[in-house]
Amino acid sequence: MISRFYLCVLMCCLLLGACSKDNCDDVLCLNDGICEDGSCNCGDWYTGANCEDEFREQFYGQYLGELIFGSTVSAGSMTFFASPEGINAMTFVGDGYIELKTNGEFIIPEQNVGLGGNIVLIEGTGAFSDGEVSFNFDINSGTEIINFTYWGVLQGG
């Protein structure tokens, strides 16, 4: 009689344990995010509760600041927005683009861009941090290489 009682208790425990709710049943992770224990773990280029936002979106917009060339400092504006070059790329300086790293740093890969009616070769490095952007880049006009530094603050951000 006691053994039947224990068998019933064991069966009830097994059935109740098998019916426990999966924490990920009601969670939809987008853009290849993976649900673990009820929360989405997003891939490198997505953020948000459900991986619905692109990482690069936080850096979109117009930045106002200073462009430094040698000893000359002038007001400068740079605008960053989505690039067709990839989910980690953003367009700036005409048709030029940057490649983001997941920590907000970026490279300006060597590329030809149109500036002031001329095609020039540019490349450099930079970073986004706390609503600001800063970067150094070289412009090769074919006859000389000029180094520029830019620093700016995101407007309306």
C-alpha positions in Angstrom: 0.0 0.0 0.0 2.8 2.4 0.8 4.6 1.6 -2.4 1.5 2.6 -4.4 1.4 5.9 -2.6 5.1 6.6 -3.4 4.5 5.6 -7.0 1.6 8.1 -7.2 3.7 10.8 -5.6 6.5 10.1 -8.0 4.2 10.2 -11.0 2.7 13.5 -9.9 6.1 15.1 -9.5 7.2 13.9 -12.9 4.1 15.2 -14.6 4.2 18.5 -12.8 7.9 19.0 -13.7 7.2 18.1 -17.4 4.5 20.8 -17.5 6.7 23.7 -16.4 6.5 26.7 -18.8 9.4 27.5 -21.0 10.4 31.2 -20.4 11.0 31.7 -24.1 7.5 30.5 -25.3 6.2 34.1 -25.6 9.5 35.8 -26.6 10.1 36.7 -30.2 13.7 37.4 -31.0 14.3 39.2 -34.3 17.3 39.4 -36.6 18.7 36.0 -35.6 18.6 36.8 -31.9 18.5 33.8 -29.5 16.2 33.5 -26.5 17.8 32.3 -23.3 15.8 32.2 -20.1 13.2 34.6 -21.3 15.5 37.3 -22.7 16.9 37.9 -26.2 20.6 37.7 -26.8 21.2 39.8 -29.9 23.8 39.4 -32.6 26.6 42.0 -32.9 24.7 44.5 -35.0 21.3 44.6 -33.2 20.0 45.8 -29.9 16.6 46.2 -28.1 14.5 43.8 -26.0 13.7 41.8 -29.1 16.8 42.6 -31.2 14.6 45.0 -33.3 17.0 47.9 -33.5 20.1 48.2 -35.6 23.2 49.0 -33.4 24.3 51.7 -35.9 20.9 53.7 -35.5 22.1 55.2 -32.2 24.8 57.1 -34.2 22.6 58.5 -37.0 22.3 62.2 -37.4 24.1 65.5 -37.9 27.1 66.3 -35.8 28.3 69.9 -35.5 31.9 70.6 -34.4 35.3 71.5 -35.6 37.4 70.4 -38.6 41.1 70.8 -38.0 43.6 70.9 -40.9 47.1 71.9 -39.8 46.7 75.0 -37.7 43.4 75.9 -39.3 40.2 75.2 -37.3 36.8 75.7 -38.9 33.2 74.9 -38.1 32.2 71.6 -39.6 29.1 69.5 -40.0 29.1 65.7 -40.6 25.9 63.6 -41.2 25.9 59.8 -40.7 23.2 57.5 -41.9 22.6 53.9 -43.1 24.9 52.6 -45.9 24.2 49.9 -48.4 27.7 48.6 -47.7 26.4 46.4 -44.8 24.7 46.3 -41.4 27.8 47.6 -39.8 28.4 50.5 -42.3 27.3 54.1 -42.3 27.5 56.8 -45.0 29.2 60.1 -44.5 31.3 62.7 -46.6 29.4 62.5 -49.8 29.4 58.9 -50.9 32.0 57.7 -48.4 31.3 55.2 -45.7 32.7 54.0 -42.4 32.8 50.4 -41.0 31.6 50.2 -37.3 33.1 47.9 -34.7 30.7 46.8 -31.9 32.3 49.1 -29.3 31.5 52.3 -31.3 34.9 52.6 -32.9 35.1 52.7 -36.6 37.5 52.7 -39.6 37.2 54.7 -42.7 38.4 52.1 -45.3 40.5 53.4 -48.2 38.0 54.6 -50.7 37.5 57.2 -53.5 34.9 59.9 -52.7 33.7 63.0 -54.4 34.6 66.2 -52.6 34.2 69.7 -54.0 33.9 68.4 -57.6 37.0 66.2 -57.3 37.5 62.5 -56.7 39.9 62.0 -53.8 41.2 58.9 -51.8 40.4 58.9 -48.1 41.0 56.6 -45.1 41.2 56.9 -41.3 39.9 55.9 -37.9 37.5 57.2 -35.3 34.9 56.6 -32.6 31.4 57.5 -31.4 31.0 58.1 -27.6 28.3 59.7 -25.5 26.7 61.7 -28.4 30.0 62.7 -29.9 32.1 61.6 -32.8 35.8 62.1 -33.4 38.0 60.9 -36.2 41.2 61.4 -38.1 41.4 60.9 -41.8 43.8 61.4 -44.7 42.8 62.9 -48.1 45.0 61.9 -51.0 44.4 64.2 -53.9 47.0 62.5 -56.1 49.5 65.3 -55.6 49.5 65.5 -51.8 48.2 63.8 -48.6 46.4 66.1 -46.2 45.5 65.0 -42.6 42.2 66.2 -41.1 40.8 65.8 -37.6 37.1 66.2 -36.8 35.2 66.4 -33.6 31.5 66.9 -33.3 28.4 66.7 -31.1 25.2 65.0 -32.2 22.4 67.5 -32.8 19.0 66.8 -31.3 20.3 63.6 -29.6 
